[in-house]
Amino acid sequence: MMKRFLLLVLSCVLFVFSNVAQSGLKSLNQLNNQLAEAKSATEQLDAKIELIDFYAQVDPRKWKMSIQELIVIRKRYSERLSQQKIDIIFAEYLLKSGNMERFKQVFSTKLSTIVVRSREVLFRLNRIRFEYELALENWQGAKKTADSSLLLLRKQRNNAQSSLIYQDISRLYMSRSIRDSAFWASDRAISFAKRSQKREILVQALQNQARNYGYFLDLESAVQKELQAIRLAEELDVDHLKIHSFIEIALYSSYVGNWTEALGYLKRALQLAREFHDDRSIAIIELNFSKVYLHQNQVTLAFYHVRKAQRSFLQEKDLYHVAQCAHSIGNIATVKGDVVLAKTSYEQAISFFKNEKMEADLAEVYQDFGQLCLQIGDLSKAKYYLELSVESDNIVHSISLIDRYKLLSMLFMKNGDLRKALKFQNDYIQFLESNSIKRNDSKIAELTSSNLREERERLIEVQQRRIEKEKKEQEILKLQNDRVLYISLIIIFAIVFSLVILILRMKQVRSRQEQREAELSQTLLRTQMNPHFVFNAMSVIQSYIYDNNPEKSSQFLVNFSRLMRLILENSPKEFIPLELELEILDKYLSTQKMRFENRFSYILNVSEDLLVNKAMVPPMITQPFIENAIEHGQLHTVKGGEIIVEMKEVSGKLEITISDNGVGRKKSAQTKKIRTHKSMAIDITRERIEILNKKYKFSGSLTFSDLDDKKEQGTLVSIVLPLKYDTENF
């Protein structure tokens, strides 16, 4: 029997609060020394919490013991904030342990109405509130809480915590089967994780996106992301993060019937979980061992492992997984032929899932209960439970529908209702054809395609037998099968043809864009530096030599040669580091300043955050306007001439302004000199911004304004560009 893929995946998601995101992990000795040196009760509590967060990452057993000790001494802390911190830590423990009933109780009585001012405490509280709303299926409440956390983090600029919130949002959208939003959130989670200093968060972000791919049946991409996460975890030497990926890959292997590979990955996960003392992961692995062994008809082993898992979940009061174990025991009892045990176990699972309104899980149990009734010949109850399974499951990507269509087809065949049997057979074929699963493993692909062919052959044989008995039904069956085949071929051909056209079109557009960018970069290189500037620079050097001033001539020549080298090396590039762009501007301005004998000054005002986060900018995007300010604005003739270049982040965009106190645009336009360089530079800059807008789906701009409208003096140039960061090291 094929098990629901979604439930297998979600049942193994290990909720971890990732306290490493809150601050860099200190060594155990440092934390113990910090605790010993703490003077006040508040300092001692904060040190204890840091130690608990440390154990959460390296030793779950000590983490559990430390929390239990903290709960015992809670009454010693009279300060309200201290008690709230302990309650939050305890709620985190209940969540990770799967004790949802106790968690809901603690949250509703102690945490639901509290108000905290500490950003770190509020962040942890919001993540707990998110899980609480999610447990109550309050989608809007969970989304509101996540948005609140994001608003808090925008002021704090914590990339690691932002990644965790977007992972939560991705899970939220996935639970609602909103594909685009789920992947948008997981992409954001990865992006923030790459910017953070906590590479462990990147591992979790990759695993989160893998779950998205798995949920939406793109197993190839899911496995690729999990393997990527495993490689990164190995680089970071954090083996416990690989447990989740091993379990997930085992589930993908189970789905396509590769039981040997599934067992191999589960054994690897179990070994790591034991080394890490992660009892909850061990229990989940044991449950999945049971499912794999059952599929291999190793009933004794299956029952042994599910009982071990059940005892662990009962100890932690994880009632959801206790119900999952009851469901698995029912399946095992069905294979053994123990009808009484099977019915009792199914009814136990149904009672919990029905009470908690878990429709997907409920549909799964109904399906297996219906199969049992079909097996023992109770066709009326089989029909009742199988129809309930279809009605209860409102999840779009329900792989279990494959099994349900097969079972319903068998049921109606036994009842002699050929039309309904044929309908569910055709539904089964359509589902297989429209939900083909991709994987990077050729063996898996072979297995899926082989399974499809075998099922088709079996259905043809059934139809042929019915044709021999009923000639009238023979014609109907043939027509319906031909119709399904033709429609499928037409759809497949249309999809393939559309993809080919789309790919060719994208290549054509990309080729044109690359060609235009190359042409533009060459044009820009030729026009960036006004020939008059080069000639005037040579004249200045010559005058210094005639005046017998080797020091100034040498300084000028060094600046000028470095400037020319930087321009030649970086002009063809789309983006360069902001630090390098500032060097080019400084060399250019200092050269011009020397040329005009310090008749003007300049200021480069750049946000520190842009430099720290390694922002990237288009090369020499501001140089034409600085040159215009000097030449056209006649700063060398204005008393106290000044140029100010500012760069800062505004609402996720890079805003650059160039201001001067020159003669202004109107007076400059009245001069008789032809301004071809100016106009070309502005046109080229506008075209560069337009290319960036199309490429990155951005709304950049270039605007001009007068600083003093009445006197028509001074000019302000504003450039808005997409904000990019250097991510090559990730």
Rosetta blueprint (number, residue, H / E / L):
1 M L
2 M L
3 K L
4 R L
5 F H
6 L H
7 L H
8 L H
9 V H
10 L H
11 S L
12 C L
13 V L
14 L L
15 F L
16 V L
17 F L
18 S L
19 N H
20 V H
21 A H
22 Q L
23 S L
24 G L
25 L L
26 K L
27 S L
28 L H
29 N H
30 Q H
31 L H
32 N H
33 N H
34 Q H
35 L H
36 A H
37 E H
38 A L
39 K L
40 S L
41 A H
42 T H
43 E H
44 Q H
45 L H
46 D H
47 A H
48 K H
49 I H
50 E H
51 L H
52 I H
53 D H
54 F H
55 Y H
56 A H
57 Q H
58 V H
59 D L
60 P H
61 R H
62 K H
63 W H
64 K H
65 M H
66 S H
67 I H
68 Q H
69 E H
70 L H
71 I H
72 V H
73 I L
74 R H
75 K H
76 R H
77 Y L
78 S L
79 E L
80 R H
81 L H
82 S H
83 Q H
84 Q H
85 K H
86 I H
87 D H
88 I H
89 I H
90 F H
91 A H
92 E H
93 Y H
94 L H
95 L H
96 K H
97 S H
98 G L
99 N L
100 M H
101 E H
102 R H
103 F H
104 K H
105 Q H
106 V H
107 F H
108 S H
109 T H
110 K H
111 L H
112 S L
113 T L
114 I L
115 V L
116 V L
117 R L
118 S L
119 R H
120 E H
121 V H
122 L H
123 F H
124 R H
125 L H
126 N H
127 R H
128 I H
129 R H
130 F H
131 E H
132 Y H
133 E H
134 L H
135 A H
136 L L
137 E L
138 N L
139 W H
140 Q H
141 G H
142 A H
143 K H
144 K H
145 T H
146 A H
147 D H
148 S H
149 S H
150 L H
151 L H
152 L H
153 L H
154 R H
155 K H
156 Q H
157 R L
158 N L
159 N H
160 A H
161 Q H
162 S H
163 S H
164 L H
165 I H
166 Y H
167 Q H
168 D H
169 I H
170 S H
171 R H
172 L H
173 Y H
174 M H
175 S H
176 R L
177 S L
178 I L
179 R H
180 D H
181 S H
182 A H
183 F H
184 W H
185 A H
186 S H
187 D H
188 R H
189 A H
190 I H
191 S H
192 F H
193 A H
194 K H
195 R H
196 S L
197 Q L
198 K L
199 R H
200 E H
201 I H
202 L H
203 V H
204 Q H
205 A H
206 L H
207 Q H
208 N H
209 Q H
210 A H
211 R H
212 N H
213 Y H
214 G H
215 Y H
216 F L
217 L L
218 D L
219 L H
220 E H
221 S H
222 A H
223 V H
224 Q H
225 K H
226 E H
227 L H
228 Q H
229 A H
230 I H
231 R H
232 L H
233 A H
234 E H
235 E H
236 L H
237 D L
238 V L
239 D H
240 H H
241 L H
242 K H
243 I H
244 H H
245 S H
246 F H
247 I H
248 E H
249 I H
250 A H
251 L H
252 Y H
253 S H
254 S H
255 Y H
256 V L
257 G L
258 N L
259 W H
260 T H
261 E H
262 A H
263 L H
264 G H
265 Y H
266 L H
267 K H
268 R H
269 A H
270 L H
271 Q H
272 L H
273 A H
274 R H
275 E H
276 F L
277 H L
278 D L
279 D H
280 R H
281 S H
282 I H
283 A H
284 I H
285 I H
286 E H
287 L H
288 N H
289 F H
290 S H
291 K H
292 V H
293 Y H
294 L H
295 H H
296 Q L
297 N L
298 Q L
299 V H
300 T H
301 L H
302 A H
303 F H
304 Y H
305 H H
306 V H
307 R H
308 K H
309 A H
310 Q H
311 R H
312 S H
313 F H
314 L H
315 Q H
316 E L
317 K L
318 D L
319 L H
320 Y H
321 H H
322 V H
323 A H
324 Q H
325 C H
326 A H
327 H H
328 S H
329 I H
330 G H
331 N H
332 I H
333 A H
334 T H
335 V H
336 K H
337 G L
338 D L
339 V H
340 V H
341 L H
342 A H
343 K H
344 T H
345 S H
346 Y H
347 E H
348 Q H
349 A H
350 I H
351 S H
352 F H
353 F H
354 K H
355 N H
356 E L
357 K L
358 M L
359 E H
360 A H
361 D H
362 L H
363 A H
364 E H
365 V H
366 Y H
367 Q H
368 D H
369 F H
370 G H
371 Q H
372 L H
373 C H
374 L H
375 Q H
376 I H
377 G L
378 D L
379 L H
380 S H
381 K H
382 A H
383 K H
384 Y H
385 Y H
386 L H
387 E H
388 L H
389 S H
390 V H
391 E H
392 S H
393 D L
394 N L
395 I L
396 V L
397 H L
398 S L
399 I L
400 S H
401 L H
402 I H
403 D H
404 R H
405 Y H
406 K H
407 L H
408 L H
409 S H
410 M H
411 L H
412 F H
413 M H
414 K H
415 N L
416 G L
417 D L
418 L H
419 R H
420 K H
421 A H
422 L H
423 K H
424 F H
425 Q H
426 N H
427 D H
428 Y H
429 I H
430 Q H
431 F H
432 L H
433 E H
434 S H
435 N L
436 S L
437 I L
438 K L
439 R L
440 N L
441 D L
442 S H
443 K H
444 I H
445 A H
446 E H
447 L H
448 T H
449 S H
450 S H
451 N H
452 L H
453 R H
454 E H
455 E H
456 R H
457 E H
458 R H
459 L H
460 I H
461 E H
462 V H
463 Q H
464 Q H
465 R H
466 R H
467 I H
468 E H
469 K H
470 E L
471 K H
472 K H
473 E H
474 Q H
475 E H
476 I H
477 L H
478 K H
479 L H
480 Q H
481 N H
482 D H
483 R H
484 V H
485 L H
486 Y H
487 I H
488 S H
489 L H
490 I H
491 I H
492 I H
493 F H
494 A H
495 I H
496 V H
497 F H
498 S H
499 L H
500 V H
501 I H
502 L H
503 I H
504 L H
505 R H
506 M H
507 K H
508 Q H
509 V H
510 R H
511 S H
512 R H
513 Q H
514 E H
515 Q H
516 R H
517 E H
518 A H
519 E H
520 L H
521 S H
522 Q H
523 T H
524 L H
525 L H
526 R H
527 T H
528 Q H
529 M L
530 N L
531 P H
532 H H
533 F H
534 V H
535 F H
536 N H
537 A H
538 M H
539 S H
540 V H
541 I H
542 Q H
543 S H
544 Y H
545 I H
546 Y H
547 D L
548 N L
549 N L
550 P H
551 E H
552 K H
553 S H
554 S H
555 Q H
556 F H
557 L H
558 V H
559 N H
560 F H
561 S H
562 R H
563 L H
564 M H
565 R H
566 L H
567 I H
568 L H
569 E H
570 N H
571 S L
572 P L
573 K L
574 E L
575 F L
576 I E
577 P E
578 L H
579 E H
580 L H
581 E H
582 L H
583 E H
584 I H
585 L H
586 D H
587 K H
588 Y H
589 L H
590 S H
591 T H
592 Q H
593 K H
594 M H
595 R H
596 F L
597 E L
598 N L
599 R L
600 F E
601 S E
602 Y E
603 I E
604 L E
605 N E
606 V E
607 S L
608 E H
609 D H
610 L H
611 L H
612 V H
613 N L
614 K L
615 A E
616 M E
617 V E
618 P L
619 P L
620 M L
621 I L
622 T L
623 Q H
624 P H
625 F H
626 I H
627 E H
628 N H
629 A H
630 I H
631 E H
632 H L
633 G L
634 Q L
635 L L
636 H L
637 T L
638 V L
639 K L
640 G L
641 G E
642 E E
643 I E
644 I E
645 V E
646 E E
647 M E
648 K E
649 E E
650 V E
651 S L
652 G L
653 K E
654 L E
655 E E
656 I E
657 T E
658 I E
659 S E
660 D E
661 N L
662 G L
663 V L
664 G L
665 R H
666 K H
667 K H
668 S H
669 A H
670 Q L
671 T L
672 K L
673 K L
674 I L
675 R L
676 T H
677 H H
678 K H
679 S H
680 M H
681 A H
682 I H
683 D H
684 I H
685 T H
686 R H
687 E H
688 R H
689 I H
690 E H
691 I H
692 L H
693 N H
694 K H
695 K H
696 Y H
697 K L
698 F L
699 S L
700 G L
701 S E
702 L E
703 T E
704 F E
705 S E
706 D E
707 L E
708 D E
709 D L
710 K L
711 K L
712 E L
713 Q E
714 G E
715 T E
716 L E
717 V E
718 S E
719 I E
720 V E
721 L E
722 P E
723 L L
724 K E
725 Y E
726 D L
727 T L
728 E L
729 N L
730 F L
